[in-house]
């Protein structure tokens, strides 16, 4: 994943277990304009599967993920 845009909205879900990281992302995305980037920080091992699946089902763009120490960073573009 390329350098993450500094204008991305960040949701910190580190330490939360399934389904809370996806629920936090969904709630935050509801208030954002289409095309806005969301950076989700999560340490739940299930998020690797859950986040891309959520994006596909909800019509958001899953732009990728990368490891960052003890957690992952997921980049999502809100669908419209």
N, C-alpha and C positions, 0 to 999 in steps of 0.2 A: 504494500500500500504506500502510495506517495505521501509526501508531507501533508499532514492534516491541516486543512484550512483553519486559521486562527479565529475565524468568525463563527465556527461551528458552536452550537449550543451543547454544553456538556451535562450529562446525567451520570452521577456517581452511584453505581449500584454494587460497589465492591463490598464483599461480605454477605450479600443477600443471595438466597437460594431460589431456585426455580419455584414459581414462575415470576418472582418479584422483579428481576432485571427487565424482562420483557414488559411487564405491567407498568413499570416506571417509564420506560421508553415510550410506550403507547400513550400514556397520560400526557407526557411532555410534548409529543408530536401533535396531539390534538390542537394545541394552542399555537402551533407554528404555521407559517405560510408555506404553500407548496414550493418545493425546491430548496428549502432550508436544510442545512446539514446538521445532523445530530451526532455527537460523539458519545457513545455509551461505554462506560468503564465497568467491567464485570469480572468477578473472579469465579463465578459458578461454572463448573465444568460443562454443564448442560447448555450453557449459553451458546456454545459453538454450534449446536444444532438449532436451538430455539430461536436465536436472533435472525438468521437467514430465513427460517421457515416463517416467522412472524412477518418479515418484510415482504416475502412473496405473497402470503395470504392477504396482507393489508394493502398491497399496492405501493409499497415504498421501495426505493432502490437500496439494495445492500451493496455498498461500495467496497467492502473488504474488512479484514481484521488483522491485527498484529499483536504479538505478545509484548508485554511491557512489565518485566519483573514477575510479580505474583498475580497479575491480572491480564486481561485482554482488553484491547480497544477496538470497538466496532464503529464503523462509520456508515450512517444511514442518511439517505436523501429523501425528504418527505415527498410522497407522491401527491398528485393533484387530481 
